[in-house]
Amino acid sequence: MEIDTDWLDSAMLEMPCKLALCTNEFQFYFMLREIGIPREEAGFWITPRASATTHHIPSKDTILVCVDPNAEGSSIAIAALIVHEAVHVFQHFMSSMGEKEPSEEFMAYTIQSISQRLMWEFWRQTKGG
């Protein structure tokens, strides 16, 4: 199986950790292996009751966002899942930087930037659907 996952460009904002999007379970375990996390310690890709999840691995300064491209729903529903996970990425960023009260505008622009990068990567990996 071909691996089509890359670490996302941190030029969008000053990110305190590595970020990647995984659109299948194989990618998830591949990326974990790349950072030295054994499969048996990795846990789950996505739980049966969710179509997306964010894994924060503080010991490796890494965040893996997992989104199932086969989730039921429209492309709008997928976009909403990505925005939801982008908020979790933002929360991890703020926590890792010790920021407790970011300004509303900073929060909005940062979540927009993370969401946009994740959406472009989702489109690239799934070729638009």
GROMACS elastic network, one bead per residue, 0.5 to 0.9 nm:
[ bonds ]
;  ai    aj funct       b0    kb
    1    26     6  0.82532   500
    2    27     6  0.89530   500
    3     6     6  0.88049   500
    3    26     6  0.80075   500
    3    27     6  0.62266   500
    3    30     6  0.79819   500
    4    22     6  0.87609   500
    4    27     6  0.75912   500
    4   124     6  0.89204   500
    4   125     6  0.63783   500
    5     8     6  0.88213   500
    5    20     6  0.71654   500
    5    21     6  0.68693   500
    5    22     6  0.66326   500
    5    23     6  0.84972   500
    5    27     6  0.66784   500
    5    28     6  0.89657   500
    5    31     6  0.79475   500
    5   121     6  0.86399   500
    5   125     6  0.74681   500
    6     9     6  0.87561   500
    6    19     6  0.88281   500
    6    20     6  0.63491   500
    6    21     6  0.77827   500
    6    31     6  0.87352   500
    6   121     6  0.89055   500
    7    10     6  0.86154   500
    7    18     6  0.66423   500
    7    19     6  0.57406   500
    7    21     6  0.78300   500
    8    11     6  0.88878   500
    8    18     6  0.74917   500
    8    19     6  0.56725   500
    8    20     6  0.55584   500
    8    21     6  0.78075   500
    8   117     6  0.75863   500
    8   118     6  0.81941   500
    8   121     6  0.79745   500
    9    12     6  0.67990   500
    9    13     6  0.88712   500
    9    18     6  0.89071   500
    9    19     6  0.82694   500
    9   117     6  0.83087   500
   10    13     6  0.58347   500
   10    14     6  0.62618   500
   10    15     6  0.58655   500
   10    16     6  0.89947   500
   10    17     6  0.87864   500
   10    18     6  0.79317   500
   10    19     6  0.81943   500
   11    14     6  0.67341   500
   11    15     6  0.82558   500
   12    15     6  0.83017   500
   12   110     6  0.87510   500
   12   113     6  0.65305   500
   12   114     6  0.77321   500
   12   117     6  0.78842   500
   13   110     6  0.74948   500
   13   113     6  0.76973   500
   13   114     6  0.84475   500
   15    18     6  0.73315   500
   15    19     6  0.84480   500
   15    93     6  0.70891   500
   16    61     6  0.74685   500
   16    62     6  0.89317   500
   16    93     6  0.64964   500
   16    96     6  0.71128   500
   16    97     6  0.72690   500
   17    58     6  0.87145   500
   17    60     6  0.82528   500
   17    62     6  0.53326   500
   17    63     6  0.71403   500
   17    93     6  0.77699   500
   17    96     6  0.86733   500
   18    60     6  0.84883   500
   18    61     6  0.61968   500
   18    63     6  0.61358   500
   18    64     6  0.83369   500
   19    61     6  0.88465   500
   19    62     6  0.59255   500
   19    64     6  0.58654   500
   19    65     6  0.75928   500
   19    89     6  0.86180   500
   20    31     6  0.81710   500
   20    62     6  0.81722   500
   20    63     6  0.65764   500
   20    64     6  0.50231   500
   20    65     6  0.62115   500
   20    66     6  0.85351   500
   20   118     6  0.83205   500
   20   121     6  0.88773   500
   21    27     6  0.86887   500
   21    28     6  0.83488   500
   21    63     6  0.86795   500
   21    64     6  0.58329   500
   21    66     6  0.58220   500
   21    67     6  0.74800   500
   21   118     6  0.67426   500
   21   121     6  0.70532   500
   21   122     6  0.72826   500
   22    25     6  0.73337   500
   22    26     6  0.84298   500
   22    27     6  0.55567   500
   22    28     6  0.55011   500
   22    31     6  0.83230   500
   22    45     6  0.87943   500
   22    64     6  0.68988   500
   22    65     6  0.61233   500
   22    67     6  0.64464   500
   22    68     6  0.82933   500
   22   122     6  0.83931   500
   22   125     6  0.87742   500
   23    26     6  0.86622   500
   23    27     6  0.69899   500
   23    28     6  0.78513   500
   23    65     6  0.85326   500
   23    66     6  0.58561   500
   23    67     6  0.51883   500
   23    68     6  0.54694   500
   23    69     6  0.62363   500
   23   122     6  0.73091   500
   23   125     6  0.73992   500
   23   126     6  0.79737   500
   24    27     6  0.55324   500
   24    28     6  0.65475   500
   24    45     6  0.79493   500
   24    66     6  0.74377   500
   24    67     6  0.75218   500
   24    68     6  0.64917   500
   24    69     6  0.79974   500
   25    28     6  0.50249   500
   25    29     6  0.64209   500
   25    30     6  0.85733   500
   25    44     6  0.85835   500
   25    45     6  0.56782   500
   25    46     6  0.80287   500
   25    66     6  0.83484   500
   25    68     6  0.88436   500
   26    29     6  0.54044   500
   26    30     6  0.61086   500
   26    31     6  0.86787   500
   26    45     6  0.89232   500
   27    31     6  0.60558   500
   27    32     6  0.85208   500
   28    31     6  0.53366   500
   28    32     6  0.62873   500
   28    33     6  0.86805   500
   28    45     6  0.64380   500
   28    64     6  0.75699   500
   28    65     6  0.88467   500
   28    66     6  0.73961   500
   29    32     6  0.50263   500
   29    33     6  0.60930   500
   29    34     6  0.85498   500
   29    37     6  0.86154   500
   29    38     6  0.84031   500
   29    39     6  0.63938   500
   29    42     6  0.74531   500
   29    45     6  0.79898   500
   30    33     6  0.51103   500
   30    34     6  0.62020   500
   30    35     6  0.89291   500
   30    39     6  0.89680   500
   31    35     6  0.65733   500
   31    36     6  0.87464   500
   31    37     6  0.87074   500
   31    64     6  0.82094   500
   32    35     6  0.53089   500
   32    36     6  0.62552   500
   32    37     6  0.50940   500
   32    38     6  0.70946   500
   32    39     6  0.74497   500
   32    42     6  0.71029   500
   32    64     6  0.86484   500
   33    37     6  0.52588   500
   33    38     6  0.60589   500
   33    39     6  0.72049   500
   34    37     6  0.75737   500
   35    60     6  0.69023   500
   35    62     6  0.84140   500
   36    60     6  0.84559   500
   37    40     6  0.84036   500
   37    41     6  0.65656   500
   37    42     6  0.64110   500
   37    60     6  0.88077   500
   38    41     6  0.53990   500
   38    42     6  0.62474   500
   39    43     6  0.73967   500
   40    43     6  0.68168   500
   42    45     6  0.83354   500
   44    47     6  0.65304   500
   45    52     6  0.86282   500
   45    53     6  0.77237   500
   45    55     6  0.86066   500
   45    66     6  0.67689   500
   46    49     6  0.81373   500
   46    50     6  0.62964   500
   46    51     6  0.65687   500
   46    52     6  0.60556   500
   46    53     6  0.60344   500
   46    54     6  0.88419   500
   46    66     6  0.68765   500
   46    67     6  0.78239   500
   46    68     6  0.78577   500
   47    50     6  0.53863   500
   47    51     6  0.75628   500
   47    52     6  0.81728   500
   47    53     6  0.81096   500
   48    51     6  0.77192   500
   50    53     6  0.72319   500
   50    68     6  0.88993   500
   50    71     6  0.88521   500
   51    66     6  0.82798   500
   51    67     6  0.61031   500
   51    68     6  0.54480   500
   51    69     6  0.83328   500
   51    70     6  0.84538   500
   51    71     6  0.57667   500
   51    72     6  0.84066   500
   51    78     6  0.87356   500
   51    81     6  0.77126   500
   52    65     6  0.75202   500
   52    66     6  0.53602   500
   52    68     6  0.61383   500
   52    71     6  0.87257   500
   52    81     6  0.65609   500
   52    82     6  0.78044   500
   52    84     6  0.88796   500
   52    85     6  0.73680   500
   53    64     6  0.84708   500
   53    65     6  0.60684   500
   53    66     6  0.52995   500
   53    67     6  0.67206   500
   53    81     6  0.87955   500
   53    85     6  0.65503   500
   54    63     6  0.69488   500
   54    64     6  0.58384   500
   54    66     6  0.60690   500
   54    67     6  0.87025   500
   54    85     6  0.61042   500
   54    86     6  0.85783   500
   54    88     6  0.69124   500
   54    89     6  0.73448   500
   55    62     6  0.82463   500
   55    63     6  0.56024   500
   55    64     6  0.51047   500
   55    65     6  0.62684   500
   55    66     6  0.78284   500
   56    60     6  0.88864   500
   56    61     6  0.79190   500
   56    62     6  0.60956   500
   56    64     6  0.65683   500
   56    65     6  0.85935   500
   56    89     6  0.82454   500
   56    92     6  0.74327   500
   57    60     6  0.56362   500
   57    61     6  0.61002   500
   57    62     6  0.51826   500
   57    63     6  0.60777   500
   57    64     6  0.81192   500
   58    62     6  0.63494   500
   58    63     6  0.81246   500
   58    96     6  0.86269   500
   59    62     6  0.78629   500
   60    63     6  0.87443   500
   63    89     6  0.72390   500
   63    92     6  0.84085   500
   64    89     6  0.89781   500
   65    82     6  0.85297   500
   65    85     6  0.68701   500
   65    86     6  0.83079   500
   65    89     6  0.81411   500
   65   118     6  0.84424   500
   66    85     6  0.85521   500
   67    70     6  0.87983   500
   67    71     6  0.82781   500
   67    78     6  0.80893   500
   67    81     6  0.76630   500
   67    82     6  0.73700   500
   67    85     6  0.88064   500
   67   122     6  0.82455   500
   68    71     6  0.54940   500
   68    78     6  0.85500   500
   69    72     6  0.86300   500
   69    78     6  0.75483   500
   69   122     6  0.82191   500
   69   126     6  0.73669   500
   69   129     6  0.75230   500
   70    73     6  0.86415   500
   71    74     6  0.86898   500
   71    77     6  0.87954   500
   71    78     6  0.76134   500
   72    77     6  0.82966   500
   72    78     6  0.87061   500
   73    76     6  0.77201   500
   73    77     6  0.55731   500
   73    78     6  0.71585   500
   74    77     6  0.51001   500
   74    78     6  0.65343   500
   74    79     6  0.86913   500
   75    79     6  0.61334   500
   75    80     6  0.85895   500
   75   129     6  0.79080   500
   76    80     6  0.61865   500
   76    81     6  0.86671   500
   77    80     6  0.50418   500
   77    81     6  0.63022   500
   77    82     6  0.87302   500
   78    81     6  0.50394   500
   78    82     6  0.62898   500
   78    83     6  0.87282   500
   79    82     6  0.50473   500
   79    83     6  0.62512   500
   79    84     6  0.86011   500
   79   115     6  0.84075   500
   79   119     6  0.69810   500
   80    83     6  0.50738   500
   80    84     6  0.61331   500
   80    85     6  0.86676   500
   81    84     6  0.50113   500
   81    85     6  0.62639   500
   81    86     6  0.85478   500
   82    85     6  0.51098   500
   82    86     6  0.60191   500
   82    87     6  0.87031   500
   82   115     6  0.62882   500
   82   116     6  0.89096   500
   82   118     6  0.68419   500
   82   119     6  0.68367   500
   82   122     6  0.88661   500
   83    87     6  0.63547   500
   83    88     6  0.88771   500
   83   111     6  0.75809   500
   83   112     6  0.80520   500
   83   114     6  0.82166   500
   83   115     6  0.53026   500
   83   116     6  0.85334   500
   83   118     6  0.85397   500
   83   119     6  0.86156   500
   84    87     6  0.53453   500
   84    88     6  0.68618   500
   84   115     6  0.85866   500
   85    88     6  0.50614   500
   85    89     6  0.63498   500
   85    90     6  0.86734   500
   85   115     6  0.81498   500
   86    90     6  0.61344   500
   86    91     6  0.85579   500
   86   111     6  0.60278   500
   86   112     6  0.82236   500
   86   113     6  0.88732   500
   86   114     6  0.57496   500
   86   115     6  0.53650   500
   86   118     6  0.77410   500
   87    91     6  0.61623   500
   87    92     6  0.86904   500
   87   111     6  0.60911   500
   87   114     6  0.83573   500
   87   115     6  0.82783   500
   88    92     6  0.62563   500
   88    93     6  0.85848   500
   89    92     6  0.51512   500
   89    93     6  0.61930   500
   89    94     6  0.87005   500
   89   111     6  0.83136   500
   89   114     6  0.77671   500
   90    94     6  0.61680   500
   90    95     6  0.85319   500
   90   107     6  0.78674   500
   90   110     6  0.71963   500
   90   111     6  0.63135   500
   90   114     6  0.77264   500
   91    94     6  0.52028   500
   91    95     6  0.61143   500
   91    96     6  0.85718   500
   92    95     6  0.50690   500
   92    96     6  0.60334   500
   92    97     6  0.85595   500
   93    96     6  0.52133   500
   93    97     6  0.62381   500
   93    98     6  0.86197   500
   93    99     6  0.84522   500
   94    97     6  0.51617   500
   94    98     6  0.60952   500
   94   100     6  0.69087   500
   94   101     6  0.86966   500
   94   102     6  0.78636   500
   95    98     6  0.50479   500
   95    99     6  0.60014   500
   95   100     6  0.72092   500
   96    99     6  0.76909   500
   97   100     6  0.88139   500
   99   102     6  0.64231   500
  101   104     6  0.87791   500
  102   105     6  0.83135   500
  102   106     6  0.64366   500
  102   107     6  0.62622   500
  103   106     6  0.52088   500
  103   107     6  0.61531   500
  103   108     6  0.86402   500
  104   107     6  0.50754   500
  104   108     6  0.61292   500
  104   109     6  0.86715   500
  105   108     6  0.50653   500
  105   109     6  0.61215   500
  105   110     6  0.84087   500
  106   109     6  0.53080   500
  106   110     6  0.59572   500
  106   111     6  0.84804   500
  107   110     6  0.52395   500
  107   111     6  0.60773   500
  107   112     6  0.84293   500
  108   111     6  0.53462   500
  108   112     6  0.60473   500
  108   113     6  0.85901   500
  109   113     6  0.60790   500
  109   114     6  0.86467   500
  110   113     6  0.50317   500
  110   114     6  0.61576   500
  110   115     6  0.84421   500
  111   114     6  0.51114   500
  111   115     6  0.58920   500
  111   116     6  0.83623   500
  112   115     6  0.51276   500
  112   116     6  0.59957   500
  112   117     6  0.85899   500
  113   116     6  0.51609   500
  113   117     6  0.62063   500
  113   118     6  0.86025   500
  114   117     6  0.52440   500
  114   118     6  0.61533   500
  114   119     6  0.85501   500
  115   118     6  0.51457   500
  115   119     6  0.59999   500
  115   120     6  0.85679   500
  116   119     6  0.50556   500
  116   120     6  0.61353   500
  116   121     6  0.85263   500
  117   120     6  0.52226   500
  117   121     6  0.61722   500
  117   122     6  0.85521   500
  118   121     6  0.50483   500
  118   122     6  0.60033   500
  118   123     6  0.85632   500
  119   123     6  0.61162   500
  119   124     6  0.85004   500
  120   123     6  0.50811   500
  120   124     6  0.60889   500
  120   125     6  0.86173   500
  121   125     6  0.60706   500
  121   126     6  0.84697   500
  122   125     6  0.52357   500
  122   126     6  0.60510   500
  122   127     6  0.79926   500
  122   128     6  0.77823   500
  122   129     6  0.87115   500
  123   126     6  0.52208   500
  123   127     6  0.52324   500
  123   129     6  0.68135   500
  124   127     6  0.50560   500
  124   128     6  0.67637   500
  125   128     6  0.79281   500
  125   129     6  0.89064   500
  126   129     6  0.53391   500
